[in-house]
Amino acid sequence: MKNNWFWQIIIDGLIICGFILLSFPFLKENVIGIQLGQSQLVIAEQLPNEFVAEEPIQIPTIEEVLTADSAQVTAYGFVSIEVLQFQQPLLIGLTNQQLRRGGVVMFPERSLTQDNFVILGHHLGRESLLFGLLKQAKVGMEVRVTYLEQTHTYTIDAIKEVAETDLEVIGNQQPHLTLITCPTPTRTDQRLVITAKPISMAVKEDAQTETTKKETQKIRHQQKQLWQQQARDSWGILLLLFLMMWGCLWGTHRLMTRKTSD
């Protein structure tokens, strides 16, 4: 009897460890989704006086995700592709933590109207999370960007993959939009680059301030709804993984009990 209990504990341990290892990528994505759903979104109208130091960008580990502070997200605007139901807040500070919260503006002092406006985002696997939906982007789709006092609408004119060392795509040649993410959720030296040309522009004036604030609040509310939906989906996936593990444990116990009885 003691020998059976020993082997049952060993088998249970192997099943649990196996599920944990297999579910690490899903666990990481789901925790990020839950954290975003619980975050407080703050809209800033001016750039900070100082920018945080840039970090080498890496795929987040489960330890970093579990220990991340997600209490508040400060956005300076939004990027959206309505046809894809894609929307992400625009953040300042090229750090790994910021990339787990939305899109990061690579050159915060650039203007939508005069420069190459570059936004960088993570692709972690799940399409609905962060910049994963950009894999579905097509030439001709419209992209809307609000940033501080400016609102700009673009149309996608090129989609390509380049080496991560290709700095030409972030050069400041002419006014356009550049979205950059990874083509796969795994470590890669390639980058998916989407460029878009401007088709319309609006700059806030004093008479438009109140209307602009209402529009910003509407977009903010929409972002919170997207995050909360991601959080609900994440809890559902975690529950499904738990039930699958419990089912394997229950089935193994039944099988061992039957063998013992025989």
C-alpha positions as CSV (number, residue, x, y, z in Angstrom):
1,M,0.0,0.0,0.0
2,K,2.8,2.4,0.9
3,N,4.5,1.6,-2.4
4,N,1.3,2.5,-4.3
5,W,1.0,5.8,-2.5
6,F,4.7,6.5,-3.3
7,W,4.2,5.9,-7.0
8,Q,0.9,7.9,-7.0
9,I,2.7,10.9,-5.5
10,I,5.5,10.6,-8.1
11,I,3.0,10.4,-11.0
12,D,0.9,13.3,-9.6
13,G,4.0,15.4,-9.4
14,L,5.1,14.6,-12.9
15,I,1.6,15.4,-14.3
16,I,1.5,18.8,-12.4
17,C,5.1,19.7,-13.4
18,G,4.3,18.7,-17.0
19,F,1.2,20.9,-17.1
20,I,3.0,23.8,-15.6
21,L,5.8,23.6,-18.2
22,L,3.4,23.2,-21.1
23,S,1.2,26.1,-19.9
24,F,4.0,28.6,-19.2
25,P,3.5,30.5,-22.5
26,F,-0.3,30.5,-21.9
27,L,0.2,31.4,-18.3
28,K,2.4,34.4,-19.2
29,E,-0.1,35.8,-21.7
30,N,-3.1,35.2,-19.4
31,V,-1.4,37.0,-16.4
32,I,-0.6,40.0,-18.6
33,G,-4.2,40.1,-19.8
34,I,-5.5,39.9,-16.2
35,Q,-3.0,42.6,-15.1
36,L,-4.1,45.0,-17.9
37,G,-7.7,44.4,-17.0
38,Q,-7.0,45.5,-13.4
39,S,-4.9,48.5,-14.4
40,Q,-5.9,52.2,-14.0
41,L,-5.6,54.0,-17.3
42,V,-4.5,57.7,-17.0
43,I,-4.4,60.0,-19.9
44,A,-1.5,62.6,-20.0
45,E,-1.7,65.7,-22.2
46,Q,2.0,66.6,-21.9
47,L,5.3,64.7,-22.2
48,P,7.2,64.0,-19.0
49,N,10.1,66.3,-18.1
50,E,12.4,63.3,-18.1
51,F,12.3,60.0,-20.0
52,V,13.3,56.8,-18.4
53,A,16.5,55.1,-19.6
54,E,16.0,52.6,-22.5
55,E,16.4,48.9,-21.8
56,P,17.5,46.0,-24.1
57,I,14.2,44.5,-25.2
58,Q,13.6,40.9,-24.4
59,I,10.7,38.4,-24.4
60,P,9.2,38.7,-20.9
61,T,9.8,35.8,-18.5
62,I,7.1,34.4,-16.3
63,E,9.0,35.7,-13.3
64,E,9.0,39.3,-14.7
65,V,5.3,39.1,-15.5
66,L,4.3,37.7,-12.1
67,T,6.2,40.4,-10.2
68,A,5.2,43.3,-12.5
69,D,3.5,46.4,-11.1
70,S,0.4,47.0,-13.1
71,A,-1.4,49.5,-10.9
72,Q,-1.4,52.4,-13.3
73,V,-0.8,52.9,-17.0
74,T,-0.1,56.4,-18.3
75,A,-1.0,56.9,-21.9
76,Y,-0.2,59.8,-24.2
77,G,-2.6,58.7,-26.9
78,F,-3.8,55.7,-28.8
79,V,-3.3,53.7,-32.0
80,S,-6.2,51.8,-33.5
81,I,-7.2,49.9,-36.6
82,E,-11.0,49.8,-36.4
83,V,-11.5,47.0,-39.0
84,L,-9.3,44.7,-36.9
85,Q,-10.8,45.8,-33.6
86,F,-7.2,46.7,-32.6
87,Q,-6.5,49.4,-30.1
88,Q,-3.5,50.1,-27.8
89,P,-2.5,53.0,-25.6
90,L,0.7,54.9,-26.6
91,L,3.3,54.9,-23.8
92,I,6.6,56.7,-23.3
93,G,9.8,54.9,-22.2
94,L,11.3,52.0,-24.2
95,T,11.4,49.5,-21.3
96,N,10.2,45.9,-21.1
97,Q,7.5,46.9,-18.6
98,Q,6.0,49.5,-20.9
99,L,6.0,47.0,-23.8
100,R,3.8,44.7,-21.7
101,R,1.2,47.5,-21.3
102,G,0.8,48.8,-24.9
103,G,2.7,50.4,-27.7
104,V,5.8,52.5,-27.0
105,V,6.5,55.7,-28.9
106,M,10.2,55.3,-29.9
107,F,10.8,59.0,-30.4
108,P,8.4,60.9,-28.1
109,E,9.4,64.4,-29.4
110,R,8.6,63.6,-33.0
111,S,5.4,65.1,-34.4
112,L,2.6,63.3,-36.3
113,T,2.5,66.1,-38.9
114,Q,6.2,66.4,-39.7
115,D,8.0,63.2,-38.8
116,N,8.2,59.4,-39.1
117,F,6.2,58.5,-36.1
118,V,7.5,55.1,-34.8
119,I,5.5,52.8,-32.5
120,L,7.0,49.5,-31.1
121,G,4.9,46.7,-29.6
122,H,5.1,43.1,-28.4
123,H,3.7,40.1,-30.1
124,L,3.5,37.4,-27.4
125,G,1.3,34.8,-29.1
126,R,-2.3,35.5,-28.5
127,E,-3.7,37.7,-31.3
128,S,-5.9,39.8,-29.1
129,L,-3.1,40.7,-26.7
130,L,-0.9,43.8,-27.4
131,F,0.3,43.9,-31.0
132,G,-0.6,40.3,-32.0
133,L,-3.5,41.5,-34.3
134,L,-1.0,43.3,-36.6
135,K,-0.3,40.0,-38.2
136,Q,-3.7,40.4,-39.9
137,A,-3.0,43.9,-41.2
138,K,-3.4,44.5,-44.9
139,V,-2.4,47.2,-47.3
140,G,-5.2,49.8,-47.6
141,M,-6.4,49.5,-44.0
142,E,-6.9,52.8,-42.1
143,V,-4.9,53.4,-38.9
144,R,-5.9,56.2,-36.5
145,V,-3.4,57.8,-34.1
146,T,-4.1,60.3,-31.3
147,Y,-1.0,61.7,-29.7
148,L,-1.1,64.7,-27.3
149,E,-2.8,67.5,-29.2
150,Q,-2.8,65.7,-32.6
151,T,-5.1,63.2,-34.3
152,H,-4.0,61.6,-37.5
153,T,-5.5,59.1,-39.9
154,Y,-3.2,56.9,-42.1
155,T,-3.6,54.2,-44.7
156,I,-1.3,51.3,-44.7
157,D,0.9,51.3,-47.8
158,A,3.5,48.6,-47.1
159,I,4.0,45.5,-44.9
160,K,7.4,43.8,-44.8
161,E,9.8,41.8,-42.6
162,V,13.3,43.2,-42.0
163,A,16.3,42.4,-39.8
164,E,16.2,43.8,-36.3
165,T,19.5,45.6,-37.2
166,D,17.8,47.5,-40.1
167,L,17.6,51.1,-38.7
168,E,16.4,52.6,-42.0
169,V,12.8,51.9,-41.1
170,I,13.0,54.2,-38.0
171,G,14.8,57.0,-39.9
172,N,13.1,60.4,-40.1
173,Q,12.7,60.8,-43.9
174,Q,9.2,62.1,-44.3
175,P,5.9,62.3,-42.4
176,H,4.4,58.8,-42.1
177,L,3.6,56.1,-39.5
178,T,5.7,53.1,-38.7
179,L,4.4,50.2,-36.6
180,I,7.0,47.6,-35.5
181,T,6.5,44.2,-33.8
182,C,7.8,40.7,-34.0
183,P,6.5,38.4,-36.8
184,T,6.4,35.5,-34.4
185,P,5.9,35.2,-30.6
186,T,9.2,33.4,-30.2
187,R,12.7,34.9,-30.1
188,T,13.6,36.1,-33.6
189,D,16.0,38.5,-35.3
190,Q,13.3,39.6,-37.8
191,R,10.8,42.5,-37.3
192,L,7.4,43.0,-38.9
193,V,7.2,46.6,-40.2
194,I,4.0,48.3,-41.2
195,T,4.2,51.7,-42.8
196,A,1.3,54.0,-43.4
197,K,0.9,57.3,-45.2
198,P,-1.1,60.2,-43.8
199,I,-4.5,60.9,-45.3
200,S,-6.0,63.4,-42.8
201,M,-4.9,65.4,-39.8
202,A,-6.5,67.4,-37.0
203,V,-4.8,69.5,-34.4
204,K,-6.6,70.7,-31.2
205,E,-7.6,74.3,-31.0
206,D,-9.1,76.1,-28.0
207,A,-12.6,75.8,-29.3
208,Q,-12.2,72.1,-29.8
209,T,-10.7,71.3,-26.5
210,E,-13.9,70.2,-24.8
211,T,-14.9,68.0,-27.8
212,T,-11.4,66.4,-27.9
213,K,-11.6,65.6,-24.2
214,K,-14.9,63.8,-24.7
215,E,-13.4,61.8,-27.6
216,T,-10.4,60.9,-25.5
217,Q,-12.6,59.7,-22.6
218,K,-14.6,57.6,-25.1
219,I,-11.4,56.0,-26.4
220,R,-10.2,55.5,-22.8
221,H,-13.5,53.8,-21.9
222,Q,-13.1,51.5,-25.0
223,Q,-9.6,50.6,-24.0
224,K,-10.7,49.6,-20.6
225,Q,-13.4,47.4,-22.1
226,L,-10.9,45.7,-24.3
227,W,-8.6,45.0,-21.4
228,Q,-11.4,43.7,-19.2
229,Q,-12.6,41.4,-22.0
230,Q,-9.0,40.1,-22.3
231,A,-8.9,39.6,-18.5
232,R,-12.2,37.6,-18.6
233,D,-10.8,35.4,-21.5
234,S,-7.6,34.9,-19.5
235,W,-9.4,33.7,-16.4
236,G,-11.4,31.3,-18.6
237,I,-8.3,29.8,-20.2
238,L,-6.6,29.4,-16.8
239,L,-9.7,27.6,-15.5
240,L,-9.7,25.3,-18.6
241,L,-6.0,24.4,-18.0
242,F,-6.8,23.7,-14.3
243,L,-9.7,21.4,-15.2
244,M,-7.6,19.6,-17.8
245,M,-4.9,19.0,-15.2
246,W,-7.5,17.9,-12.6
247,G,-9.0,15.5,-15.2
248,C,-5.6,13.9,-15.9
249,L,-5.0,13.5,-12.1
250,W,-8.4,12.0,-11.6
251,G,-8.0,9.6,-14.5
252,T,-4.6,8.4,-13.3
253,H,-6.0,7.8,-9.7
254,R,-8.9,5.8,-11.1
255,L,-6.5,3.7,-13.2
256,M,-4.1,3.0,-10.3
257,T,-7.0,2.2,-8.0
258,R,-8.4,-0.3,-10.6
259,K,-5.0,-1.9,-11.0
260,T,-4.6,-2.2,-7.2
261,S,-8.0,-3.9,-7.0
262,D,-7.1,-6.4,-9.7
